[in-house]
Amino acid sequence: MTYESAIEEPYNLHSFYMPSLATICFSTLSLSLCNELSTPKHHHRHHYPNYLQKVWLRYNSYRARIEMEKPGSLTASEVVIDDPKSLDKKKSAIRNAGPAKLQVIADFDATLTRYWINGSRGNSNHGLLQQENPEYDVKRQELFDYYHPLEFSPTIPIEEKTKLMEEWWEKTHGLLIEGGVTYDAIKKSVANANIAFREGVVELFEFLEEKGVPVLIFSAGLADIIEEVLRQKLHRSFKNVKIVSNRMVFDDEGRLVSFKGKTIHVLNKNEHALNMAEPVHDQLGDIDGPTEDNAAVKKRTNVLLLGDHIGDLRMSDGLNYENRISVGFLNDNIDKSLDSYRKAFDVVYLNDASMWGVVELASQLCSSGDD
């Protein structure tokens, strides 16, 4: 998706796990915070928000759980910063411009959600859907098996690859309509899915909402499923969160009949697609007050971008940004991919890390000189 065609919906988030002190301590972003949290002085504590006070209290149990849940991982999450000076310069520029100039752009699958859950791969929002006719689930899997290797082929030119991705998405959407999908089926699929948000996502959204910073969730998946995941897993809405993704159209009986607007796939999910965004609160019905319109969002020219693939850096295409800090979650194949990730992203989190380092980074970007 592109940035220009995409803005959507406020979402619902609440109650999740606590952060690992190791996650924050390993980050050079948070060294001073780590020192203060480790200092047994009572006067330090009341200066930090609730979510940071939880770090110290839950450190031991969380670290143990992290090491048990990620196959092959022997240590807690770490962070890699290839060019600290460049990062500090960007942080200073964004902080000086203030929260009114900042927006957050985030991928959904394996970025906001966890890559590993109880020792197995978590579902994607597209992959969790179970159709009424199981034969069509098989047909969609066959399409995945054919096209997915092409998506990552280094020898296919981008123009040809874009056509292949459009072909894949259109065929998949056709199978969803032909094989039958109801909104009730979406609810049941989400309820049975192996999907969960990273620790700290709720607190990140809460902090950004408090600061008036919009969050755009870009996904080549299905907006209706992302909405339902947010409803079932987070149980509350955020007026600053919008979704840019493929949206289903249902008839009066709740059956899928078509898709709305242009198709958003892995190679065009960016700010050119901003007009595709639709507010989640329209369906949740629990957002008070106006949400920021798409034109106003595009005037926010400082960006914090979150993704798990190098291709996610294209999510800010179409936005004439002044400063961008990119955060990459390298969840697997670290030995093979770390060199390219550290060169592409300003900050790289390893081993399916929590979101707590990003919470701290966001707090730094939104702080004033007196904070």
Protein Blocks (a to p, Z undefined) as FASTA:
>chain_A
ZZklmccbdcddehiadddfklmmmpmklmmmmmmmmpccfklmmmpcfklmmmmmmmmm
mmmmmmmmmghiabdcddddfblmlmmmmmmmmmmnopmlgccdddfehplpcfbgghia
cddfklmpccfblmlmmmmmmmmmmmmmmmmpckbcfklmmmmmmmmmmmmmmmmmmnop
afklmmmmmmmpccdddehklmmmmmmmmnopacddddfbdfklmmmmmmmmnopacfkb
ccddddddddfkopafbdehjdddfklgcfklmmmpccfklmnopagcjdddfklmmmpm
bdcdddfbfklmmmmgoiacfbdcdddddfbhklmmmmmmmmmpmbdcehhiafklmmmm
mmmmmpcfkZZ
